[in-house]
Amino acid sequence: MHPRTRSWGPLLLALALVMGGCQPGDSGTGGSRLGFRPRDTVLDFGRVLEGAQARRAVTVLATGRTSLTVAASVQGPFALATSEVVVPGGGATEVEVVFTAGHGPSEGTLVLSGAGLTASVRLIGMGIRPAPCPERPCHESRFDVASGMCVETPLEEGAACTPDSRCLVDGRCQAGACVGSPRTCDDDNPCTVDACSPTQGCVTTQAACPAPESPCKVGVCDRDEGCTTVDADDFSPCGPVDCQTARLCFSGTCRAVTPPEGFVCAPATACQGEGTCQGGVCQRLAPVELEPELSLDLEGAPVEDGRGAVLLVSEDAIFTSVCGGDAGCQLVAYTRSGLLRYAAPYPDGGARTLLAVSDAGVVVQAPDGMEAYAPRGTGARLWHVSWNSLGAGEGASVASHVALTREEDVLAYVAWRVSGDRNF
């Protein structure tokens, strides 16, 4: 028999493969070493409404099969939901970042650290300041961050709304408009005149009863009977009155009587007391000069040309237009107690005539047009309108009348004449 021989070839090959798998410095576990990386290097929050918050997540991947703890920190206008996360071996987790938008672009950095490694993610976002959206009845308007524009959506038919006019009630949307039913303002009182104002709603005024033919009767209104007449107060004048004979009412009848001594024959005025009958003659005390409540040194001569006022008084201020001194001509404002509020020189130093005043401004007539100045502050010029812009030609002599409405609009009546007797 031949001795059995063993083949060593396969055994040597297997041993070589095992030894080849173990290299110096290798633990022999392959993917068991610690490590991580962020999936993205930039996190973009996009467009975010100013003052609002947006949340986005950064995915952190484990590069080994062992779990590890990763610490997180941020810079800029950003915050973290948690400052530490655990990344499972061979898996992934998320780090939530919060962006509070300001106005304009923002940028920051998310720093991740763990197992001796550090990685960063760039954070960017754009804060959008909303534009004011118009408000219309029966429409909903909102600012769209993505487009940067206002988006308007009509409300459904029949939706409740508030009509623009206070003379309408029970407002409802119909074809994109707010309609309603007429408001009833009749108070069932014959002594009132009832009406409706679109801005104020129901308004009531007292009914005016017709004047009786007799001067010793007066018309009054009774809620139950309507307009009736009653006797005028006794001693009410019903004809000429002097200290010889006076026609006065007595019990609803006009009679001629001789006035008694001390009978008031003339009313009092600011400068003179009332007159009384003395010996058949109406006598009054001598007039006196008024005592001024306020005296001011204007430091110039007030402009007085017959076309406007020398002084204008509003609720809390006194205005005058003066010329003189180094300042030339200027608009001067005082408080009611006489303290100087401002002295505003006119742009060209020329004279101006006062026309009207309200909270909207002080309107003056300039050599070439009309102007308005602020009633408060430093008296800055608000606007200027030239006569030429109103159609007046060269050499025109202009006269104007100005009024201010409750809405503080300026109403001006302007006429001019050009030499040669041509009217325009």
C-alpha positions, 0 to 999 in steps of 0.5 A, spaced: 500 500 500 502 506 498 502 511 504 496 516 504 498 523 501 494 529 504 493 535 499 496 542 503 494 547 497 487 549 499 489 549 506 495 554 505 490 558 500 485 559 506 490 561 511 493 566 506 486 569 505 485 570 513 492 573 514 491 578 508 484 580 512 488 583 518 492 589 517 496 593 521 492 598 525 485 595 523 481 592 529 478 587 524 471 589 525 471 593 518 465 598 519 465 598 526 469 605 527 466 611 529 464 617 524 458 621 521 457 626 516 451 631 514 447 629 508 447 636 505 452 642 506 447 648 505 440 648 508 436 653 505 429 656 509 427 660 502 423 666 503 419 667 510 415 672 512 418 677 517 417 675 524 415 668 522 418 662 524 420 656 519 423 649 521 428 645 517 432 639 519 439 637 517 440 629 516 446 627 520 449 620 517 453 615 521 459 612 517 460 607 522 456 601 525 457 604 532 452 609 535 455 616 537 453 622 540 453 629 536 453 636 539 450 641 535 451 649 535 448 655 531 450 662 529 446 668 526 438 668 527 437 661 528 436 656 534 436 649 535 430 644 537 435 640 541 443 641 542 445 634 542 442 628 538 444 620 538 446 617 531 445 610 531 450 606 528 449 605 520 443 609 521 441 617 520 438 622 525 435 629 524 437 636 527 432 641 527 433 648 526 429 654 527 429 660 523 426 667 526 426 671 519 428 679 520 428 683 514 432 681 508 437 676 507 440 672 513 446 667 514 449 663 519 452 656 521 450 649 524 456 646 527 456 639 528 461 635 533 462 628 536 468 623 536 473 628 535 470 630 528 467 637 526 462 638 520 459 645 518 452 646 514 451 653 511 444 656 513 441 661 509 434 664 509 430 671 506 426 675 511 420 678 507 417 684 509 409 684 507 406 689 503 400 693 506 394 689 502 388 693 500 382 692 504 375 692 500 368 689 502 367 682 500 374 681 499 379 677 503 386 680 501 393 677 504 400 677 502 403 672 499 410 670 501 412 666 495 410 671 490 411 678 494 404 680 492 397 681 495 392 676 493 385 677 493 380 672 494 372 674 493 368 672 499 362 667 498 355 670 496 351 672 502 357 672 507 356 678 512 359 684 511 359 692 513 357 696 508 360 703 506 354 707 507 351 707 514 344 708 511 345 701 509 344 695 514 344 687 514 350 687 509 351 681 505 356 680 499 353 680 492 357 679 486 363 681 490 360 688 492 357 689 499 349 691 499 344 692 504 337 694 506 335 701 507 336 704 514 329 706 517 331 713 521 323 715 522 322 716 530 315 717 529 316 724 532 312 730 528 317 735 531 323 732 528 326 732 521 329 725 520 334 723 515 340 719 514 347 721 512 352 716 509 358 717 514 354 719 520 347 714 520 341 717 522 341 724 524 335 728 527 334 736 527 328 740 530 322 741 526 321 749 524 314 751 525 311 756 521 311 763 524 304 766 526 302 772 523 301 775 530 308 778 533 305 776 540 304 769 538 310 763 537 310 757 534 312 751 538 311 743 536 308 738 541 309 731 540 302 729 540 299 735 536 305 737 532 306 745 530 301 749 535 302 757 537 302 759 544 303 766 547 309 770 547 313 772 553 310 778 556 314 784 555 316 782 549 317 787 543 312 787 538 313 794 535 317 800 536 320 801 543 322 808 546 322 811 552 315 815 550 311 809 547 313 801 547 309 796 543 309 790 548 306 783 548 301 782 554 297 775 554 298 774 547 296 781 545 300 787 542 299 793 546 302 800 547 304 802 553 308 808 557 315 804 559 316 805 566 323 808 569 329 803 568 326 800 562 331 797 558 331 801 552 338 799 549 342 792 549 349 792 552 355 791 548 362 789 549 364 797 550 358 800 553 352 798 558 345 797 557 341 803 556 335 805 561 329 810 560 330 816 565 325 821 565 322 819 558 329 819 555 334 812 553 340 814 557 347 809 557 353 810 560 359 812 556 363 807 552 369 804 555 375 802 552 376 794 552 382 791 556 386 787 552 387 780 554 393 779 550 398 784 547 404 782 542 410 785 540 410 783 532 417 786 530 414 788 524 408 791 520 402 786 519 400 785 511 394 789 510 392 790 503 384 789 503 384 782 500 385 778 507 385 778 514 391 781 519 390 776 524 387 768 524 385 764 530 385 757 530 383 753 536 390 754 540 394 758 536 394 766 533 397 767 526 399 773 522 403 775 516 408 781 518 414 785 514 420 788 517 427 788 520 432 783 517 428 777 516 423 781 511 416 778 511 414 772 515 409 768 517 409 768 525 405 764 530 403 765 537 400 760 542 393 763 545 397 766 551 402 770 547 408 765 547 412 765 540 411 758 536 415 759 530 417 765 525 417 762 518 420 767 513 417 766 506 422 763 501 423 769 497 422 774 503 416 777 499 409 779 503 403 774 503 396 776 505 393 771 510 387 767 507 384 761 511 387 757 517 385 750 519 389 744 522 391 742 515 395 749 514 395 756 514 393 758 507 396 765 504 396 769 498 403 770 495 405 775 489 404 769 484 399 764 487 397 761 493 401 757 498 400 753 505 404 753 511 404 748 517 400 750 523 405 747 527 412 745 528 417 750 524 411 752 519 414 749 513 411 750 506 406 745 504 404 747 497 404 752 492 399 753 486 401 759 481 396 763 478 399 761 471 397 754 473 390 756 474 390 760 467 391 767 469 396 770 464 402 775 465 400 782 468 394 779 471 391 782 477 388 777 482 383 777 487 381 770 491 376 768 496 378 762 500 374 757 505 376 750 508 371 745 508 370 740 514 374 735 511 380 740 510 380 741 503 381 748 500 376 751 496 378 757 492 374 762 488 379 766 483 378 771 478 383 776 475 383 782 470 388 783 465 390 791 462 385 793 456 379 791 460 379 784 458 376 779 463 378 772 464 
